[in-house]
Amino acid sequence: MDDKPKSQSFLKIESIRKRSYAHTVLLKENDVIVAFDNNLFFKGEKALINDLSEQKKKEKKILLTISRNEQLFDLIVTGSLGCDFISTDSEETETIKQTFAKKQIWDKEELSNFFAMRDLTNNFEVIRDDKNIYAGIFPPLWLAYHQKWSLMVIFSIVSFLLISVNFWVFLIGWICTSIYCYLAQKELLVSFSLLSGKAFSLIVASNNRENAEKCIRQLNPKSKFKYSNLQDPEPVISENDDNLVENKEEKNKISKTQEALV
């Protein structure tokens, strides 16, 4: 892409390089960079690379607003993306500007990234990329909060066995487990999710889990969440499904007619 920015046009991802930061944060081709720290960004590819590099040197997090399929979401990044860009046309630019004007603006210090893990039936698990103090103070409570019931039961049984053997052995085991859970809580939750058949689907920045789920629902209308205030989406019947229903009804009619003839 030409380094000279076009007036009033956004940067659209044309391609993502392998092993790039954009690949790590699950950006996709045709995603549009709409805003940089809540300010509309029209400065072009070279300016974006320079701004991201400058913020990385200062060890500051950057809030990008992304447009995907006409839906906006925020994403916290910490470095250059590693993408090739093209410019949006005037019509797409105007549509995105109008959408951004209606968007609720959050201070980036209030936001954290949330990992959306999805299975083949669109069941999502949302994991916050932040440390929870309860994981280090009382691991069973942390496991219960994340609905890891089997692990909580195993942890409780092991703790009971240790305390029945020797209190000091139990105390040392508790401290070591608490430290480990606190330092590696995100990795543990991601590992549990992967073992349950889920995979990385999306990363969004939000101020809480509920708003993160709402954002994910906008991007994926079929998404379902366990223990959420959001209702499960209504099943969408496609034309193929309608044809299957009609064929099934037709077969039933033929079967009943054949039985009557017999």
Backbone as CSV, one residue per row, in Angstrom:
resi,resn,N_x,N_y,N_z,CA_x,CA_y,CA_z,C_x,C_y,C_z
1,MET,0.839,-1.217,0.000,0.000,0.000,0.000,0.865,1.255,0.000
2,ASP,0.408,2.290,-0.687,1.116,3.572,-0.716,1.119,4.179,0.671
3,ASP,2.301,4.628,1.155,2.408,5.199,2.494,1.651,6.503,2.630
4,LYS,1.395,7.170,1.535,0.669,8.442,1.590,-0.795,8.181,1.911
5,PRO,-1.288,8.647,3.088,-2.652,8.356,3.477,-3.665,9.076,2.610
6,LYS,-4.739,8.389,2.335,-5.822,9.016,1.594,-6.727,9.757,2.560
7,SER,-7.228,10.909,2.137,-8.057,11.729,3.004,-9.341,10.992,3.357
8,GLN,-9.628,10.992,4.671,-10.882,10.441,5.163,-11.119,8.992,4.689
9,SER,-10.134,8.163,4.894,-10.314,6.734,4.623,-9.639,5.942,5.735
10,PHE,-10.251,4.815,6.080,-9.704,3.954,7.120,-8.778,2.903,6.501
11,LEU,-8.018,2.249,7.377,-7.153,1.162,6.949,-7.888,-0.173,7.086
12,LYS,-7.951,-0.916,6.000,-8.564,-2.250,6.005,-7.471,-3.296,5.822
13,ILE,-7.534,-4.341,6.634,-6.519,-5.394,6.552,-6.696,-6.185,5.266
14,GLU,-5.661,-6.163,4.423,-5.683,-6.926,3.178,-5.139,-8.334,3.385
15,SER,-4.083,-8.434,4.179,-3.504,-9.743,4.485,-2.778,-9.662,5.820
16,ILE,-2.661,-10.814,6.481,-2.002,-10.902,7.785,-0.798,-11.827,7.651
17,ARG,0.354,-11.329,8.048,1.567,-12.135,7.933,1.568,-13.262,8.963
18,LYS,2.196,-14.369,8.606,2.264,-15.512,9.507,3.057,-15.149,10.766
19,ARG,2.580,-15.659,11.902,3.222,-15.443,13.193,3.299,-13.965,13.569
20,SER,2.414,-13.159,13.023,2.393,-11.731,13.350,1.552,-11.496,14.603
21,TYR,1.673,-10.285,15.142,0.899,-9.935,16.337,-0.594,-9.910,16.025
22,ALA,-0.952,-9.478,14.816,-2.363,-9.463,14.418,-2.951,-10.872,14.437
23,HIS,-2.153,-11.852,14.047,-2.598,-13.250,14.096,-2.795,-13.693,15.535
24,THR,-1.934,-13.231,16.432,-2.034,-13.583,17.855,-3.306,-13.041,18.482
25,VAL,-3.702,-11.822,18.114,-4.897,-11.211,18.702,-6.151,-11.493,17.873
26,LEU,-6.043,-12.442,16.930,-7.184,-12.991,16.190,-7.886,-11.973,15.299
27,LEU,-7.120,-11.039,14.751,-7.685,-10.170,13.722,-7.855,-10.958,12.429
28,LYS,-8.713,-10.460,11.542,-9.007,-11.158,10.291,-8.852,-10.220,9.107
29,GLU,-8.708,-10.820,7.940,-8.702,-10.018,6.722,-10.037,-9.294,6.575
30,ASN,-9.980,-8.080,6.072,-11.135,-7.189,5.887,-11.578,-6.498,7.177
31,ASP,-10.903,-6.772,8.309,-11.136,-5.955,9.499,-10.637,-4.539,9.221
32,VAL,-11.342,-3.552,9.764,-10.995,-2.151,9.503,-10.542,-1.490,10.802
33,ILE,-9.393,-0.806,10.770,-8.916,-0.031,11.912,-9.671,1.295,11.921
34,VAL,-10.547,1.465,12.876,-11.435,2.631,12.898,-10.882,3.744,13.787
35,ALA,-10.416,3.383,14.982,-9.990,4.419,15.926,-8.765,3.962,16.698
36,PHE,-7.955,4.942,17.091,-6.748,4.729,17.892,-6.939,5.502,19.186
37,ASP,-7.056,4.774,20.306,-7.341,5.411,21.607,-8.572,6.315,21.524
38,ASN,-9.633,5.783,20.934,-10.949,6.425,20.835,-10.996,7.622,19.891
39,ASN,-9.958,7.822,19.092,-9.952,8.894,18.092,-9.928,8.272,16.700
40,LEU,-10.841,8.741,15.833,-10.880,8.217,14.475,-9.498,8.321,13.825
41,PHE,-9.099,7.256,13.126,-7.741,7.186,12.601,-7.765,7.208,11.073
42,PHE,-7.280,8.328,10.500,-7.214,8.483,9.045,-5.774,8.716,8.556
43,LYS,-4.779,8.500,9.405,-3.424,8.953,9.101,-2.624,8.020,8.195
44,GLY,-3.129,6.827,7.921,-2.428,5.942,7.010,-1.589,4.881,7.688
45,GLU,-1.066,3.970,6.866,-0.364,2.779,7.371,0.939,3.131,8.089
46,LYS,1.728,4.002,7.494,3.017,4.340,8.088,2.841,5.005,9.449
47,ALA,1.859,5.887,9.552,1.596,6.564,10.826,1.114,5.574,11.877
48,LEU,0.320,4.589,11.462,-0.160,3.573,12.402,1.007,2.766,12.965
49,ILE,1.914,2.348,12.080,3.079,1.581,12.526,3.928,2.405,13.494
50,ASN,4.149,3.678,13.160,4.956,4.548,14.018,4.288,4.771,15.372
51,ASP,2.977,5.011,15.363,2.254,5.255,16.616,2.259,4.014,17.513
52,LEU,2.057,2.846,16.924,2.071,1.607,17.703,3.462,1.347,18.292
53,SER,4.495,1.592,17.488,5.867,1.382,17.958,6.221,2.352,19.073
54,GLU,5.766,3.595,18.936,6.050,4.615,19.951,5.393,4.261,21.274
55,GLN,4.145,3.808,21.236,3.443,3.432,22.466,4.073,2.190,23.098
56,LYS,4.564,1.281,22.258,5.218,0.082,22.791,6.492,0.435,23.532
57,LYS,7.270,1.404,22.996,8.487,1.848,23.669,8.172,2.447,25.035
58,LYS,7.039,3.120,25.123,6.626,3.724,26.392,5.932,2.723,27.312
59,GLU,5.816,1.468,26.827,5.157,0.388,27.576,3.718,0.768,27.938
60,LYS,3.053,1.411,26.992,1.654,1.781,27.176,0.770,0.894,26.302
61,LYS,-0.391,0.526,26.838,-1.321,-0.257,26.037,-2.105,0.670,25.108
62,ILE,-2.483,0.130,23.967,-3.187,0.903,22.941,-4.568,0.316,22.751
63,LEU,-5.554,1.180,22.640,-6.922,0.741,22.404,-7.268,0.997,20.939
64,LEU,-7.489,-0.080,20.207,-7.938,0.028,18.820,-9.417,-0.316,18.744
65,THR,-10.130,0.433,17.918,-11.525,0.094,17.612,-11.546,-0.512,16.217
66,ILE,-12.131,-1.701,16.130,-12.127,-2.483,14.890,-13.559,-2.607,14.371
67,SER,-13.702,-2.532,13.057,-14.987,-2.794,12.414,-14.898,-4.133,11.693
68,ARG,-15.830,-5.036,12.021,-15.893,-6.347,11.372,-17.345,-6.635,11.006
69,ASN,-17.589,-6.799,9.739,-18.958,-7.068,9.264,-19.945,-6.018,9.773
70,GLU,-19.501,-4.766,9.733,-20.319,-3.603,10.117,-20.602,-3.548,11.615
71,GLN,-19.876,-4.325,12.410,-19.989,-4.285,13.859,-18.671,-3.804,14.446
72,LEU,-18.745,-2.941,15.466,-17.545,-2.398,16.091,-17.207,-3.140,17.377
73,PHE,-15.921,-3.305,17.631,-15.482,-3.823,18.929,-14.112,-3.240,19.241
74,ASP,-13.796,-3.175,20.529,-12.515,-2.635,20.985,-11.534,-3.774,21.228
75,LEU,-10.259,-3.438,21.113,-9.190,-4.420,21.315,-7.964,-3.708,21.865
76,ILE,-7.425,-4.231,22.958,-6.203,-3.674,23.534,-5.005,-4.393,22.932
77,VAL,-4.075,-3.631,22.363,-2.874,-4.208,21.754,-1.640,-3.566,22.385
78,THR,-0.500,-4.225,22.188,0.746,-3.737,22.801,1.895,-3.668,21.812
79,GLY,1.595,-3.733,20.509,2.674,-3.672,19.536,2.160,-3.547,18.121
80,SER,3.092,-3.518,17.175,2.742,-3.399,15.767,2.030,-4.665,15.292
81,LEU,1.078,-4.510,14.383,0.198,-5.609,14.012,0.830,-6.593,13.040
82,GLY,1.595,-6.107,12.088,2.170,-6.998,11.095,1.181,-7.368,10.004
83,CYS,0.501,-6.359,9.458,-0.508,-6.569,8.413,-0.161,-5.744,7.175
84,ASP,-0.753,-6.130,6.065,-0.767,-5.291,4.872,-2.161,-4.686,4.753
85,PHE,-2.218,-3.398,4.403,-3.487,-2.682,4.423,-3.856,-2.141,3.050
86,ILE,-5.151,-1.923,2.876,-5.678,-1.120,1.777,-6.586,-0.066,2.401
87,SER,-7.037,0.891,1.607,-7.907,1.950,2.113,-9.370,1.625,1.830
88,THR,-10.235,2.035,2.736,-11.670,1.867,2.513,-12.159,2.895,1.498
89,ASP,-13.209,2.544,0.771,-13.773,3.511,-0.170,-14.642,4.514,0.589
90,SER,-15.097,5.526,-0.114,-15.835,6.614,0.533,-17.136,6.141,1.162
91,GLU,-17.829,5.219,0.502,-19.109,4.730,1.034,-18.903,3.949,2.320
92,GLU,-17.920,3.041,2.331,-17.645,2.247,3.530,-17.146,3.144,4.654
93,THR,-16.320,4.124,4.308,-15.804,5.051,5.317,-16.937,5.816,5.991
94,GLU,-17.871,6.317,5.207,-18.986,7.079,5.761,-19.877,6.205,6.643
95,THR,-20.105,4.963,6.226,-20.927,4.037,7.020,-20.278,3.758,8.369
96,ILE,-18.975,3.537,8.369,-18.262,3.247,9.616,-18.252,4.475,10.523
97,LYS,-18.084,5.664,9.946,-18.097,6.890,10.745,-19.442,7.075,11.446
98,GLN,-20.523,6.796,10.743,-21.853,6.921,11.342,-22.056,5.894,12.455
99,THR,-21.539,4.685,12.265,-21.641,3.656,13.297,-20.824,4.030,14.522
100,PHE,-19.612,4.562,14.298,-18.743,4.941,15.415,-19.354,6.085,16.220
101,ALA,-20.079,6.983,15.553,-20.705,8.114,16.246,-21.732,7.649,17.278
102,LYS,-22.285,6.451,17.100,-23.294,5.912,18.020,-22.669,5.018,19.097
103,LYS,-21.375,4.771,18.982,-20.706,3.829,19.889,-20.463,4.450,21.256
104,GLN,-20.635,3.660,22.306,-20.306,4.129,23.652,-18.788,4.105,23.826
105,ILE,-18.244,5.217,24.310,-16.796,5.351,24.452,-16.398,5.032,25.886
106,TRP,-15.365,4.160,26.022,-14.837,3.790,27.328,-13.377,4.238,27.417
107,ASP,-12.989,4.671,28.600,-11.575,4.948,28.839,-10.815,3.622,28.832
108,LYS,-9.660,3.607,28.162,-8.946,2.332,28.010,-8.455,1.776,29.342
109,GLU,-8.302,2.640,30.343,-7.873,2.150,31.660,-8.972,1.338,32.341
110,GLU,-10.210,1.483,31.883,-11.326,0.733,32.459,-11.501,-0.633,31.795
111,LEU,-10.764,-0.879,30.711,-11.022,-2.058,29.883,-9.953,-3.129,30.063
112,SER,-10.368,-4.355,29.827,-9.463,-5.504,29.777,-9.857,-6.346,28.577
113,ASN,-8.901,-7.089,28.047,-9.210,-8.009,26.966,-9.907,-9.255,27.496
114,PHE,-10.875,-9.742,26.729,-11.572,-10.976,27.049,-11.383,-11.957,25.889
115,PHE,-10.944,-13.173,26.219,-10.795,-14.221,25.218,-12.120,-14.957,25.070
116,ALA,-12.584,-15.090,23.843,-13.810,-15.851,23.572,-13.416,-17.210,22.998
117,MET,-13.698,-18.265,23.759,-13.406,-19.640,23.325,-14.714,-20.270,22.857
118,ARG,-14.690,-20.915,21.682,-15.924,-21.424,21.076,-15.760,-22.876,20.651
119,ASP,-16.857,-23.650,20.808,-16.851,-25.008,20.270,-17.649,-25.042,18.966
120,LEU,-17.831,-26.237,18.410,-18.472,-26.362,17.099,-19.957,-26.028,17.119
121,THR,-20.567,-26.007,18.302,-21.998,-25.695,18.405,-22.234,-24.282,18.927
122,ASN,-21.192,-23.430,18.810,-21.290,-22.007,19.196,-21.530,-21.795,20.685
123,ASN,-21.083,-22.734,21.515,-21.059,-22.521,22.956,-19.765,-21.784,23.298
124,PHE,-19.899,-20.629,23.922,-18.742,-19.776,24.194,-18.385,-19.793,25.675
125,GLU,-17.095,-19.683,25.920,-16.589,-19.423,27.269,-15.746,-18.161,27.192
126,VAL,-15.991,-17.218,28.088,-15.315,-15.922,28.062,-14.320,-15.854,29.214
127,ILE,-13.057,-15.598,28.885,-11.976,-15.588,29.873,-11.337,-14.211,29.894
128,ARG,-11.285,-13.622,31.064,-10.711,-12.277,31.204,-9.193,-12.345,31.283
129,ASP,-8.525,-11.503,30.501,-7.069,-11.450,30.497,-6.605,-10.510,31.607
130,ASP,-6.846,-10.953,32.825,-6.520,-10.139,33.991,-6.387,-11.068,35.185
131,LYS,-5.643,-10.646,36.180,-5.441,-11.498,37.344,-6.513,-11.226,38.396
132,ASN,-7.095,-12.307,38.915,-8.102,-12.225,39.971,-7.447,-12.606,41.289
133,ILE,-7.506,-11.702,42.267,-6.823,-11.927,43.540,-7.348,-13.166,44.267
134,TYR,-8.616,-13.534,44.014,-9.198,-14.696,44.696,-8.529,-15.997,44.278
135,ALA,-7.923,-16.015,43.077,-7.210,-17.224,42.641,-6.019,-17.494,43.548
136,GLY,-5.428,-16.440,44.121,-4.286,-16.609,45.007,-4.660,-16.736,46.471
137,ILE,-5.792,-16.138,46.853,-6.208,-16.188,48.260,-6.960,-17.469,48.577
138,PHE,-7.935,-17.810,47.732,-8.787,-18.974,47.997,-9.113,-19.661,46.672
139,PRO,-8.242,-20.541,46.179,-8.443,-21.189,44.875,-9.796,-21.871,44.685
140,PRO,-10.364,-22.565,45.707,-11.681,-23.193,45.477,-12.766,-22.190,45.102
141,LEU,-12.749,-20.998,45.703,-13.727,-19.965,45.374,-13.537,-19.497,43.934
142,TRP,-12.292,-19.353,43.513,-11.983,-18.962,42.143,-12.457,-20.016,41.152
143,LEU,-12.236,-21.296,41.470,-12.696,-22.380,40.601,-14.223,-22.411,40.521
144,ALA,-14.890,-22.148,41.654,-16.355,-22.128,41.661,-16.889,-20.980,40.820
145,TYR,-16.220,-19.828,40.870,-16.642,-18.661,40.077,-16.603,-18.982,38.588
146,HIS,-15.619,-19.786,38.176,-15.476,-20.148,36.762,-16.146,-21.483,36.431
147,GLN,-16.961,-21.992,37.358,-17.742,-23.216,37.149,-16.878,-24.441,36.837
148,LYS,-15.694,-24.516,37.432,-14.834,-25.694,37.281,-15.100,-26.635,38.464
149,TRP,-16.295,-27.213,38.454,-16.766,-27.960,39.617,-15.941,-29.213,39.870
150,SER,-15.602,-29.942,38.837,-14.844,-31.184,39.023,-13.476,-30.901,39.632
151,LEU,-12.828,-29.836,39.149,-11.519,-29.475,39.696,-11.629,-28.990,41.132
152,MET,-12.712,-28.289,41.435,-12.912,-27.826,42.804,-13.090,-29.012,43.744
153,VAL,-13.836,-30.045,43.311,-14.033,-31.237,44.129,-12.703,-31.950,44.349
154,ILE,-11.913,-32.112,43.279,-10.604,-32.767,43.390,-9.702,-31.991,44.340
155,PHE,-9.671,-30.663,44.201,-8.855,-29.819,45.066,-9.276,-29.973,46.525
156,SER,-10.586,-30.021,46.782,-11.090,-30.140,48.143,-10.720,-31.492,48.746
157,ILE,-10.818,-32.561,47.936,-10.487,-33.898,48.438,-9.002,-33.990,48.781
158,VAL,-8.152,-33.485,47.872,-6.702,-33.499,48.128,-6.366,-32.687,49.376
159,SER,-6.999,-31.525,49.528,-6.755,-30.684,50.705,-7.158,-31.407,51.982
160,PHE,-8.298,-32.110,51.934,-8.758,-32.854,53.111,-7.768,-33.970,53.466
161,LEU,-7.257,-34.662,52.449,-6.291,-35.733,52.701,-4.998,-35.188,53.293
162,LEU,-4.544,-34.050,52.762,-3.308,-33.458,53.266,-3.442,-32.989,54.702
163,ILE,-4.579,-32.369,55.027,-4.750,-31.853,56.388,-4.940,-32.985,57.391
164,SER,-5.443,-34.132,56.899,-5.594,-35.293,57.785,-4.240,-35.943,58.060
165,VAL,-3.277,-35.754,57.151,-1.934,-36.309,57.359,-1.123,-35.400,58.270
166,ASN,-1.032,-34.113,57.860,-0.241,-33.170,58.644,-0.652,-31.753,58.265
167,PHE,-0.885,-30.924,59.256,-1.349,-29.562,58.975,-0.315,-28.761,58.198
168,TRP,0.983,-28.933,58.535,2.020,-28.150,57.878,2.187,-28.570,56.421
169,VAL,2.006,-29.870,56.149,2.039,-30.334,54.761,0.894,-29.707,53.974
170,PHE,-0.286,-29.666,54.610,-1.448,-29.029,53.973,-1.189,-27.550,53.714
171,LEU,-0.606,-26.858,54.694,-0.362,-25.426,54.560,0.626,-25.131,53.431
172,ILE,1.696,-25.925,53.359,2.679,-25.728,52.283,2.036,-25.995,50.917
173,GLY,1.253,-27.073,50.850,0.564,-27.388,49.598,-0.411,-26.304,49.190
174,TRP,-1.141,-25.746,50.152,-2.107,-24.670,49.881,-1.405,-23.424,49.354
175,ILE,-0.303,-23.039,49.992,0.434,-21.843,49.581,0.986,-22.006,48.165
176,CYS,1.589,-23.180,47.895,2.157,-23.424,46.561,1.068,-23.400,45.489
177,THR,-0.080,-24.024,45.790,-1.188,-24.055,44.835,-1.748,-22.658,44.612
178,SER,-1.869,-21.883,45.671,-2.402,-20.525,45.563,-1.506,-19.645,44.693
179,ILE,-0.194,-19.747,44.919,0.741,-18.954,44.118,0.657,-19.354,42.648
180,TYR,0.606,-20.665,42.407,0.542,-21.152,41.027,-0.745,-20.704,40.345
181,CYS,-1.879,-20.837,41.039,-3.168,-20.438,40.462,-3.205,-18.949,40.159
182,TYR,-2.602,-18.137,41.027,-2.622,-16.696,40.802,-1.768,-16.305,39.603
183,LEU,-0.565,-16.891,39.509,0.353,-16.503,38.437,-0.060,-17.057,37.081
184,ALA,-0.705,-18.224,37.069,-1.009,-18.885,35.788,-2.509,-19.055,35.570
185,GLN,-3.322,-18.179,36.146,-4.774,-18.381,36.087,-5.317,-18.315,34.666
186,LYS,-4.832,-17.375,33.843,-5.327,-17.295,32.468,-4.953,-18.550,31.694
187,GLU,-3.704,-19.003,31.832,-3.252,-20.196,31.126,-4.039,-21.436,31.577
188,LEU,-4.358,-21.512,32.867,-5.132,-22.640,33.372,-6.535,-22.664,32.771
189,LEU,-7.202,-21.506,32.767,-8.563,-21.435,32.235,-8.589,-21.734,30.742
190,VAL,-7.594,-21.220,30.014,-7.520,-21.501,28.577,-7.283,-22.987,28.339
191,SER,-6.411,-23.598,29.140,-6.139,-25.032,28.993,-7.380,-25.867,29.265
192,PHE,-8.129,-25.519,30.319,-9.367,-26.247,30.625,-10.356,-26.114,29.475
193,SER,-10.427,-24.906,28.898,-11.363,-24.668,27.799,-10.961,-25.471,26.563
194,LEU,-9.665,-25.517,26.268,-9.185,-26.288,25.126,-9.463,-27.782,25.315
195,LEU,-9.297,-28.267,26.537,-9.555,-29.680,26.818,-11.035,-30.027,26.664
196,SER,-11.907,-29.034,26.843,-13.345,-29.275,26.701,-13.812,-29.177,25.251
197,GLY,-12.873,-28.978,24.314,-13.225,-28.964,22.898,-13.420,-27.593,22.299
198,LYS,-13.057,-26.547,23.037,-13.210,-25.188,22.518,-11.901,-24.708,21.900
199,ALA,-11.997,-23.671,21.087,-10.830,-23.083,20.432,-10.953,-21.565,20.469
200,PHE,-9.825,-20.872,20.276,-9.834,-19.414,20.253,-10.680,-18.924,19.083
201,SER,-11.577,-17.977,19.373,-12.456,-17.445,18.344,-12.307,-15.935,18.171
202,LEU,-12.130,-15.214,19.280,-12.203,-13.756,19.232,-11.610,-13.179,20.500
203,ILE,-11.058,-11.979,20.394,-10.625,-11.217,21.569,-11.266,-9.840,21.489
204,VAL,-11.948,-9.442,22.560,-12.563,-8.117,22.623,-12.180,-7.454,23.940
205,ALA,-12.127,-6.146,23.933,-11.870,-5.385,25.154,-13.187,-4.855,25.698
206,SER,-13.383,-5.033,26.996,-14.621,-4.567,27.614,-14.362,-4.262,29.080
207,ASN,-15.322,-3.567,29.701,-15.172,-3.223,31.116,-15.673,-4.323,32.043
208,ASN,-16.492,-5.252,31.530,-16.944,-6.378,32.348,-17.372,-7.537,31.440
209,ARG,-17.625,-8.678,32.050,-17.961,-9.881,31.298,-19.291,-9.747,30.557
210,GLU,-20.271,-9.116,31.189,-21.584,-8.989,30.564,-21.505,-8.200,29.259
211,ASN,-20.798,-7.074,29.283,-20.659,-6.279,28.061,-19.811,-7.002,27.019
212,ALA,-18.842,-7.787,27.472,-18.047,-8.579,26.528,-18.941,-9.600,25.820
213,GLU,-19.835,-10.237,26.558,-20.753,-11.209,25.958,-21.695,-10.539,24.963
214,LYS,-22.158,-9.335,25.291,-23.029,-8.600,24.364,-22.291,-8.281,23.071
215,CYS,-21.028,-7.897,23.199,-20.222,-7.587,22.014,-20.016,-8.834,21.162
216,ILE,-19.738,-9.952,21.815,-19.542,-11.213,21.086,-20.828,-11.624,20.390
217,ARG,-21.971,-11.413,21.044,-23.266,-11.751,20.445,-23.510,-10.916,19.187
218,GLN,-23.108,-9.647,19.207,-23.267,-8.808,18.016,-22.421,-9.328,16.861
219,LEU,-21.224,-9.807,17.183,-20.331,-10.317,16.148,-20.704,-11.721,15.696
220,ASN,-21.278,-12.499,16.606,-21.707,-13.858,16.288,-23.105,-14.068,16.875
221,PRO,-24.158,-13.804,16.099,-25.537,-13.899,16.613,-25.918,-15.283,17.128
222,LYS,-25.169,-16.326,16.756,-25.473,-17.679,17.204,-24.797,-18.047,18.516
223,SER,-24.026,-17.129,19.080,-23.246,-17.439,20.277,-24.148,-17.700,21.475
224,LYS,-23.746,-18.696,22.280,-24.462,-19.074,23.496,-23.490,-19.073,24.664
225,PHE,-23.965,-18.598,25.825,-23.115,-18.480,27.002,-23.765,-19.193,28.183
226,LYS,-22.936,-19.896,28.946,-23.419,-20.596,30.124,-23.415,-19.640,31.310
227,TYR,-24.471,-19.717,32.137,-24.597,-18.852,33.316,-24.482,-17.378,32.931
228,SER,-25.275,-16.973,31.944,-25.240,-15.598,31.455,-26.625,-14.977,31.542
229,ASN,-26.646,-13.640,31.631,-27.927,-12.928,31.614,-28.521,-12.860,30.208
230,LEU,-27.695,-13.157,29.204,-28.180,-13.142,27.827,-28.972,-14.413,27.528
231,GLN,-30.118,-14.238,26.899,-30.906,-15.382,26.473,-30.226,-16.062,25.282
232,ASP,-30.396,-17.378,25.176,-29.869,-18.085,24.009,-30.556,-17.571,22.753
233,PRO,-29.822,-17.454,21.662,-30.433,-16.946,20.424,-31.487,-17.903,19.898
234,GLU,-32.504,-17.329,19.247,-33.527,-18.176,18.635,-32.937,-18.886,17.431
235,PRO,-33.270,-20.174,17.247,-32.725,-20.905,16.100,-33.161,-20.282,14.780
236,VAL,-32.207,-20.134,13.882,-32.488,-19.553,12.571,-32.707,-20.681,11.568
237,ILE,-33.856,-20.679,10.920,-34.174,-21.706,9.937,-33.855,-21.177,8.553
238,SER,-32.917,-21.817,7.897,-32.523,-21.399,6.551,-33.454,-22.007,5.520
239,GLU,-33.247,-21.611,4.243,-34.059,-22.160,3.167,-33.855,-23.665,3.038
240,ASN,-32.640,-24.121,3.276,-32.364,-25.554,3.222,-33.135,-26.299,4.300
241,ASP,-33.202,-25.671,5.508,-33.960,-26.291,6.592,-35.437,-26.352,6.244
242,ASP,-35.959,-25.281,5.603,-37.366,-25.278,5.196,-37.629,-26.401,4.201
243,ASN,-36.691,-26.591,3.263,-36.857,-27.656,2.282,-36.851,-29.028,2.934
244,LEU,-35.998,-29.181,3.961,-35.950,-30.456,4.663,-37.259,-30.743,5.382
245,VAL,-37.841,-29.694,6.003,-39.114,-29.848,6.689,-40.214,-30.223,5.706
246,GLU,-40.233,-29.514,4.546,-41.256,-29.807,3.539,-41.105,-31.226,2.996
247,ASN,-39.852,-31.643,2.749,-39.617,-33.002,2.251,-40.052,-34.045,3.265
248,LYS,-39.770,-33.758,4.549,-40.163,-34.699,5.592,-41.678,-34.810,5.675
249,GLU,-42.384,-33.648,5.595,-43.838,-33.670,5.632,-44.405,-34.414,4.432
250,GLU,-43.758,-34.217,3.263,-44.215,-34.891,2.043,-44.043,-36.407,2.175
251,LYS,-42.916,-36.826,2.752,-42.670,-38.250,2.956,-43.695,-38.844,3.913
252,ASN,-44.043,-38.069,4.948,-45.046,-38.552,5.903,-46.390,-38.739,5.230
253,LYS,-46.749,-37.793,4.338,-48.017,-37.897,3.622,-48.039,-39.144,2.738
254,ILE,-46.915,-39.363,2.027,-46.824,-40.538,1.150,-46.904,-41.816,1.963
255,SER,-46.215,-41.807,3.106,-46.222,-43.021,3.944,-47.617,-43.326,4.447
256,LYS,-48.374,-42.273,4.866,-49.731,-42.496,5.358,-50.634,-42.978,4.247
257,THR,-50.450,-42.436,3.029,-51.260,-42.863,1.885,-51.010,-44.327,1.549
258,GLN,-49.737,-44.728,1.585,-49.400,-46.111,1.308,-50.016,-47.053,2.335
259,GLU,-49.983,-46.640,3.617,-50.584,-47.463,4.664,-52.083,-47.601,4.453
260,ALA,-52.725,-46.493,4.016,-54.184,-46.524,3.778,-54.499,-47.461,2.622
261,LEU,-53.652,-47.439,1.572,-53.878,-48.296,0.418,-53.723,-49.757,0.793
262,VAL,-52.759,-50.043,1.637,-52.568,-51.421,2.062,-53.738,-51.871,2.915
